[in-house]
């Protein structure tokens, strides 16, 4: 059985409570077009902050709003913003690992902030730009582990941008 999208549940609760999209829009500060796209399923995984606004406006808990939906993982999965990762699969700091019984490169991980609360920008081993969140435009989901290769929110490969940048650099040298 596949999990349902949260949008139809939002619409069901809103209609049951006799709240119009316009009222919901006013209570949440979200655009009506955004709410319509969430309810219709065009936006499959709304941001957690928006889900909190919607739950509050509907007078329900965030847990009951997302229970059994694809959005449930967004609030139940820890979001470790304190870690950052090197995207370089050939980084000397990376190690081999297993994910679903397949050998993968485990990307180098370190605390996102140093002792002076300065954000770390570059890998100490290979000087690649470190990442802590998905770089796809309008996503920004936190990377949950050094073994995760695809974004938990949008499904995009987390390190594809780095591989594209490296390809451009190699092509420029030719």
N, C-alpha and C positions, 0 to 999 in steps of 0.2 A: 504494500500500500504506500503510495507516495504522499508526502506531506502537502497540504494545501497552502496556497498563498494567503498572506494575511489580509489582503485587500477585501476579498469577499466577506471576511469576518467583520472587518471594520464597517462595511456597508450594512451588514445584517444588524449589528448592534446599533448603528446610527439610526436606521429605519425603525427598529424596535423601540428606540427611545424617542422617536419622532423629532429627530434633530436633522435639520437640513444641512447640505454641504456648506451653504453660506454661513450658517451659525457655527459649524465646526471650523470653518475657515477663520472666522472672527475670534473664536476661542483659542485656536492654536497659533494664529499668525502665519499659517501656511497658505499658499496660493490655491485657489479653487481648482485650477488645472492640475496641480500636483495631487491634490486629494482625489480628483477624478481618475487620474492615471494610476494611483495606488489601488483604488477600489476596483478598477477594471482589470488590474493585473499587468498593465503596461510597465509599471514600476514593480518589480518582483520582490526586491529586498529594500524597503525604505530604511533610511538611517535610524539608528537606535534613538537618537535625540528626537526625531520626528515621531517615532512610535510612542515615546514617553508623552509628548505633547498631545497626541491623539488619544491615548489611554486616559490621561488626566481630563481632557475635554469631554470624553464619553462617560467618565465616572467609573472606570474599571481599572483593575490592576494591569500593569504591563504584562505580567506573567499569564493572566487569563486571556489577554488579547492575542498573544502570540502562541499559546499552547497548541501543539500539534501542527503548526505551520512551518514553512521554510524559514521564517524569521526567528523561530525559537532559539536557534543556535546563536543568534546575534547577542542575546542577553544572557544565555547560559554559559557560553564559552568565555573564559577569562581573556581579557584584551591587554596583553602585557606590553604596554607602550614603553616600558623601561628597557626593552632590549632593542638592539639594532643589528643589522646583518650585512655581511659582505656579499655582494651579488656574484662575485667572480668564482666560477666553478673550479678554476685552476689555482685559487689562492693557496699559498702555503699554510694558511691557518685553517683551511677546510679539511675535513676528514671524510672517510667513506662511511656510509651508513645504510640502513635498510629501511624502506618504507613499503609496507604491504608486500614484503618478501622480495622486493626488487632493490638492487644496489643503486644508490644515488649518492651524489656529492652532498654532504652536510655542510651548509654554508657557515662561515665563521660568525659567531655571535659574541657580543660583548655588551656591557651596560651602555645604555643610550647616553647617559651623562657621566662625566668624569667627576673626580672628587670636588672640583670647584663649581659644579653644576653647569659646566659648559657642555653643550651638545657635541658629541663626537661626529665629525663629518666624513672622515676617511679611515679606511682599514689600516691598522698599524703594520700589516704584513705586505699588502700589495698596493696600497694607496688608492684603491677604488672608492668611489662615493658610497657610503653606507646608506642603507635604507631601513626604515622601521614601519613604513606603511606602504600600501599598494600605490603605485605611481600612475595608475590609470586615471584619467581626468574624471573628476566628480566621484571617485570611489573613496580613497583614503583609508581603507580598512587596515587595522593593525595587523602585522604579520605575527602569527601565533606561535611559530616554532622555526627553528633553523632547518627542519626537515620538510616544511611545507613548501611546495613548489607552485601552487595555484592559490589565488586569492579566495578566501572563504566567503566573501561577499559577491564579487563579480565573476569569479571563475577564471580570470585572466592569468596567464603565466606571470609570476612575480618578477622574474629575472630576464624576461625577453627584451626589455628596453636596454639592459646592459649588453646583451649579446649583439643587439643592433648597433649600439654605439661602438663596440669593439670592431664590428665588421666595417663600419664607416672609417674608423681610424686605420685599419689594415688597408682598405681600398685607397685611402688618401696617400698612404706611403708608397703605393705602386706607381 
